[in-house]
């Protein structure tokens, strides 16, 4: 199965932008549905965005729709999350995840997780 490593987190002012990257290892990367989740302090891990395996159908949590964009490059084994118009409530550890069976919205539908990258948005 794939292994996932996130990067690109950091500190940004409200209204700013960040792009998170997720590097996958393993030749079966294109077989996985990919997702981004986040966990804010004191809260449960929540779905942010997902993308299908091939043609790149995307779906988003209502809280990020219109501000975040998920994309993937199967040739480079990469998944990205472009985050614009960031708000303090977007502050969280962001995780990349891979699912073999379904385009899911729940963490338990995903099979492989990265270690996470911290995003902090100051007001």
Buried (B, 14 or more C-beta within 10 A) or exposed (E): BBEBEBEBBEEBEEEBEBEBBBBBEBEEBEBBBBBBBBBBEEEEBBBBBBBBBEEEEBBBBEBBEEBBBBBBEBEEBBBBBBBBEBBEEBBBBBBBBBBBEEBBBEBEBBBBBBEBBEBBBEE
